[in-house]
Amino acid sequence: MGNRDYGKPYLVSGPIPDIDGLTGLYSRAYLDQVIKIWDENKIYPLSFLVFDINGLSLINEAYGFDVGDSILKQMAEIFKNECRTDDVIARYGGDEFAGVFAGAGEEEVAKIVKRLKGAIDKITLADSRISVSFGWETRQNLEEPFAHTVNAAREKMNRNKFTQKQSLRHKTIEIVIKILYEKNIREEKHSWRVSRLCVLIGRNLGLSVDDLNELRIVGLIHDIGKIAVDCRVLDKPDKLDSEEMDEIHTHAEVGFEILNSVKEFKKIAHYVRCHHERWDGTGYPSGLKGEEIPIQSRIIAIADAYDAMTNDRPYRKAMAEKEALEELVKYAGTQFDPNIIDILKERLGQGFIHLSEKI
């Protein structure tokens, strides 16, 4: 490792894997050994910094591991450039980096974090910034085990992650939507219309404000799994053959896998997975029937079908709104939840709602 200050305290012994193969930073095992030695040598002040790339698993699912690995390498390069020569920095986990800073107090580490944030802000994906949560702590006295300092830093990182949760969720949604929209502009318009219709239907079913907000999001990303479908299939001007239909049918499962990889999206992921289930149990991917299907998915199914019928597709022209509504009623009890269709039909008949209205 070369000559360092502090009496070469991190010349560790034993078969420790020094370097992370992807980033070129030190490994977690190595950093833990350095921390152990510095702790025993009572180095003071001694600080620990940890940060986490938010939504990396989703990026890997949506863009592929090559893109995720590229982001990790960029983060590692930034970490190396913005830290001091004698700081020991490492890849600490799949999407985590950490460092131990001898002779640095909280103020010095805060300056390093500020530099890191400035550099990381320049990394973008789908025109959106990569989001990172930081936590750091300085050992307050020599009697305190450094493990307490490490735990405190991790707790701060997790708190920062929690306080940013809503904005992070929206940023991640933004990236997810852009992935699909870059591939097919028609899907963008369809998703926004389905989202609006979902909220309109949900409101007339008496759903809570929180449920409506969730429904709005689900409507926007219900077809995210189509990023795995060939553009030629999505844009085919003729009816799809059986092989192409099989490819289309994968999108509910693919969407589930993408969204389920992010903790905040796990609930929504289930709704996306089920939005092509049918009331009579003949849908996909699981053949759920009736109220086994989440109500959010049943609402999406109706909004999705209505929008598909009332807008041009590569293989057919749009139906009139009245004709599309007749189709919804025709398939109530087989494809669609008859109770939702009844309420929708009643509210439409009373003039309380109009499916073409803006929200």
C-alpha positions in Angstrom: 0.0 0.0 0.0 3.0 2.3 0.2 4.1 4.6 3.0 1.3 6.4 4.9 1.1 8.6 8.0 0.0 7.5 11.4 2.7 4.8 11.7 1.5 2.7 8.7 -1.5 1.5 10.8 -3.2 -0.2 7.9 -0.6 -2.7 6.8 -2.9 -5.6 7.6 -1.9 -9.3 7.7 -3.7 -12.4 6.5 -5.5 -13.3 3.2 -7.6 -10.0 3.1 -8.9 -9.2 -0.4 -7.5 -5.7 -0.8 -9.2 -4.3 -3.8 -12.8 -4.3 -5.2 -12.6 -5.7 -8.7 -15.1 -3.3 -10.3 -14.2 0.1 -8.8 -10.5 -0.3 -7.9 -11.3 1.0 -4.4 -10.4 -1.0 -1.3 -12.7 -3.8 -0.3 -15.0 -3.7 2.7 -13.0 -6.5 4.4 -9.9 -4.5 4.0 -11.5 -1.3 5.3 -12.8 -3.2 8.3 -9.3 -4.3 9.1 -8.0 -0.8 8.9 -10.7 0.4 11.2 -9.8 -2.3 13.7 -6.1 -1.4 13.7 -6.8 2.4 13.9 -9.3 1.8 16.7 -6.8 -0.2 18.7 -4.1 2.5 18.1 -6.6 5.1 19.5 -6.2 7.4 16.5 -8.0 10.6 17.2 -9.9 12.4 15.7 -11.2 9.6 13.5 -14.3 9.9 11.3 -16.4 7.5 9.3 -18.4 8.4 6.1 -20.8 6.2 4.3 -23.1 6.9 1.3 -25.6 4.9 -0.7 -26.7 5.2 -4.3 -30.5 5.4 -4.2 -32.4 3.1 -6.6 -29.3 1.4 -8.1 -31.1 -1.9 -8.2 -33.9 -0.4 -10.3 -31.3 1.2 -12.7 -29.7 -2.3 -13.1 -33.1 -3.9 -13.9 -34.2 -1.1 -16.3 -30.9 -0.2 -18.1 -28.8 -3.3 -17.5 -25.8 -4.0 -15.2 -23.4 -2.3 -17.6 -25.0 1.1 -16.9 -25.2 0.4 -13.2 -21.5 -0.6 -13.1 -20.6 2.5 -15.0 -22.3 4.6 -12.3 -20.4 2.7 -9.6 -17.1 3.4 -11.4 -17.9 7.1 -11.7 -18.8 7.3 -8.0 -15.5 5.5 -7.1 -13.5 8.0 -9.3 -15.3 10.9 -7.7 -14.6 9.5 -4.2 -10.9 9.1 -5.0 -10.6 12.6 -6.4 -12.4 14.4 -3.6 -10.7 12.7 -0.7 -7.3 13.3 0.8 -4.3 11.1 -0.1 -4.2 9.4 3.3 -8.0 8.6 3.6 -8.9 5.0 3.2 -12.0 4.6 1.0 -13.8 1.5 -0.1 -16.7 0.0 -1.9 -18.7 -1.0 1.2 -21.5 -3.0 -0.4 -23.5 -3.4 -3.6 -24.5 0.2 -3.8 -22.6 1.7 -0.8 -19.2 3.4 -0.4 -17.4 4.2 2.8 -14.3 5.8 4.1 -12.3 6.3 7.3 -10.6 9.6 7.9 -7.7 9.9 10.4 -7.1 13.3 11.8 -10.3 14.7 10.3 -13.2 16.0 12.5 -16.8 16.6 11.5 -16.1 19.9 9.8 -13.4 18.5 7.6 -15.6 15.5 6.6 -18.5 17.9 5.9 -16.3 19.7 3.4 -15.5 16.4 1.7 -19.2 15.6 1.5 -19.9 19.0 0.0 -17.3 18.4 -2.7 -18.7 14.9 -3.3 -22.3 16.2 -3.7 -21.1 18.8 -6.2 -19.3 16.2 -8.3 -22.1 13.6 -8.1 -24.7 16.1 -9.2 -23.0 16.1 -12.6 -23.8 12.5 -13.2 -27.2 12.1 -14.9 -29.3 9.3 -16.3 -32.3 9.9 -18.5 -31.7 13.7 -17.8 -32.2 13.1 -14.1 -29.6 13.3 -11.4 -28.4 10.3 -9.5 -29.6 10.4 -5.9 -27.2 9.6 -3.0 -27.8 9.5 0.8 -24.9 10.4 3.1 -24.1 9.8 6.7 -20.9 10.6 8.7 -19.8 10.7 12.3 -16.6 11.6 14.3 -15.5 9.6 17.3 -16.1 12.0 20.2 -13.6 10.5 22.7 -10.9 7.8 22.8 -12.9 5.6 25.2 -15.7 5.2 22.7 -15.4 2.1 20.5 -15.2 3.1 16.8 -18.0 0.7 16.1 -20.3 3.2 17.8 -19.1 5.8 15.4 -19.7 3.6 12.4 -23.2 2.7 13.5 -24.0 6.4 14.1 -22.9 7.3 10.6 -25.1 4.5 9.1 -28.1 5.7 11.2 -27.6 9.2 9.9 -27.5 7.9 6.3 -30.7 5.9 6.8 -32.4 8.9 8.4 -31.4 11.1 5.4 -32.7 8.4 3.1 -36.0 8.4 5.0 -36.4 12.2 5.0 -35.7 12.2 1.3 -38.0 9.3 0.7 -40.8 11.1 -1.1 -38.6 13.2 -3.3 -36.3 10.2 -4.0 -39.4 8.2 -5.0 -40.5 10.9 -7.4 -37.0 11.1 -8.9 -36.9 7.4 -9.4 -40.4 7.4 -10.9 -39.2 10.2 -13.3 -36.3 8.0 -14.4 -38.5 5.0 -14.9 -41.0 6.9 -16.9 -38.3 8.4 -19.1 -36.9 5.0 -19.9 -40.2 3.9 -21.4 -41.0 7.2 -23.0 -37.6 7.4 -24.8 -38.5 4.1 -26.4 -42.0 5.0 -27.5 -43.7 8.4 -27.4 -47.2 6.8 -27.9 -46.7 5.0 -24.5 -46.0 8.3 -22.8 -49.3 9.8 -23.9 -51.1 6.5 -23.1 -49.6 6.4 -19.6 -50.6 9.9 -18.7 -54.2 9.3 -19.9 -54.5 6.0 -18.0 -53.2 7.8 -14.9 -55.8 10.5 -15.2 -58.6 7.9 -15.8 -57.5 5.8 -12.8 -57.8 8.9 -10.5 -61.2 9.8 -12.0 -62.5 6.3 -11.5 -60.9 6.0 -8.0 -62.4 9.3 -6.9 -65.9 8.1 -7.9 -65.3 4.9 -5.9 -64.6 7.0 -2.8 -60.9 6.1 -2.5 -58.8 8.2 0.0 -56.5 11.0 -1.1 -53.5 8.7 -0.4 -55.0 5.9 -2.4 -55.7 8.3 -5.3 -52.1 9.6 -5.3 -50.8 6.0 -5.3 -53.3 5.2 -8.2 -52.0 8.2 -10.1 -48.4 6.8 -9.9 -49.5 3.2 -10.8 -51.3 4.5 -13.8 -48.2 6.3 -15.0 -45.9 3.3 -14.7 -48.3 0.4 -15.3 -46.6 -0.5 -18.6 -43.0 0.0 -17.6 -42.3 -3.6 -18.4 -42.7 -2.8 -22.0 -39.1 -1.5 -22.0 -38.3 -5.2 -22.5 -40.5 -5.5 -25.6 -39.0 -5.0 -29.0 -40.1 -1.6 -30.5 -41.0 -3.4 -33.7 -43.6 -5.4 -31.8 -45.0 -2.3 -30.1 -45.2 -0.4 -33.4 -46.3 -3.3 -35.6 -49.1 -2.0 -38.0 -50.7 -5.4 -38.2 -52.2 -7.7 -35.6 -49.6 -9.5 -33.5 -48.8 -13.2 -34.1 -48.8 -15.7 -31.2 -45.0 -15.3 -30.6 -45.3 -11.5 -30.5 -48.3 -11.8 -28.2 -46.3 -14.0 -25.8 -43.6 -11.2 -25.8 -46.2 -8.6 -25.0 -47.6 -10.8 -22.2 -44.2 -10.7 -20.4 -44.5 -7.0 -19.7 -46.6 -7.4 -16.5 -44.0 -9.7 -15.0 -41.1 -7.6 -16.2 -42.7 -4.5 -14.7 -43.1 -6.3 -11.4 -39.4 -7.4 -11.4 -38.2 -3.8 -12.1 -40.4 -2.1 -9.5 -40.1 -4.9 -6.9 -36.3 -4.3 -6.8 -36.9 -1.0 -5.0 -38.3 -1.1 -1.5 -40.6 1.9 -2.0 -42.2 0.3 -5.1 -42.9 -3.2 -3.8 -46.6 -2.5 -3.1 -47.1 -0.8 -6.5 -45.1 -3.6 -8.2 -47.9 -6.0 -7.2 -50.6 -3.8 -8.7 -48.6 -3.6 -12.0 -48.1 -7.3 -12.1 -51.9 -7.9 -11.8 -53.3 -5.3 -14.2 -53.9 -7.8 -17.0 -55.7 -10.3 -14.7 -59.4 -10.8 -15.6 -62.4 -10.9 -13.3 -63.3 -14.4 -14.6 -59.7 -15.7 -13.9 -58.6 -16.1 -17.5 -56.1 -13.3 -17.5 -52.3 -13.3 -17.0 -49.8 -13.8 -15.5 -51.4 -15.7 -12.5 -55.0 -16.4 -13.5 -56.3 -14.5 -10.4 -60.1 -13.9 -10.3 -62.6 -11.6 -8.7 -61.5 -9.8 -5.6 -58.2 -11.8 -5.6 -57.2 -9.1 -8.0 -56.2 -5.8 -6.1 -58.8 -3.1 -6.7 -56.0 -0.8 -8.0 -55.2 -3.4 -10.7 -59.0 -3.7 -11.6 -59.2 0.0 -12.0 -56.1 0.1 -14.2 -57.5 -2.7 -16.4 -60.6 -0.6 -17.1 -58.7 2.7 -17.7 -56.2 0.9 -19.8 -58.8 -0.8 -22.0 -60.9 2.4 -22.4 -57.9 4.4 -23.5 -56.7 1.7 -25.8 -60.1 1.6 -27.5 -60.5 5.4 -27.8 -57.1 6.1 -29.4 -55.5 5.0 -32.6 -53.3 2.0 -32.6 -50.9 0.9 -35.3 -53.3 -1.8 -36.4 -56.7 0.0 -36.0 -58.5 3.3 -35.7 -60.0 4.6 -32.5 -63.5 3.8 -31.4 -66.0 6.5 -30.4 -66.3 7.0 -26.6 -69.9 5.7 -26.6 -68.8 2.5 -28.4 -65.9 2.0 -26.0 -68.2 2.4 -23.0 -70.5 -0.2 -24.5 -67.6 -2.6 -24.7 -66.7 -2.1 -21.1 -70.3 -2.9 -20.1 -70.3 -5.9 -22.4 -67.3 -7.4 -20.7 -68.3 -6.6 -17.1 -68.2 -9.8 -15.1 -65.8 -11.5 -17.5 -62.9 -9.2 -18.2 -63.8 -6.3 -15.8 -65.0 -5.9 -12.3 -68.8 -5.6 -12.7 -69.2 -3.5 -9.6 -66.8 -0.8 -10.8 -68.4 -0.8 -14.2 -71.9 -0.4 -12.6 -70.8 2.5 -10.6 -69.0 4.0 -13.6 -72.1 3.6 -15.8 -74.3 5.1 -13.1 -72.1 8.1 -12.5 -71.8 8.7 -16.2 -75.6 8.4 -16.7 -76.2 10.9 -14.0 -73.7 13.3 -15.6 -71.5 13.4 -12.5 -68.3 12.5 -14.5 -67.0 12.6 -18.0 -64.2 10.4 -19.0 -62.8 13.1 -21.3 -62.6 15.7 -18.5 -59.3 17.0 -17.2 -58.3 16.5 -13.6 
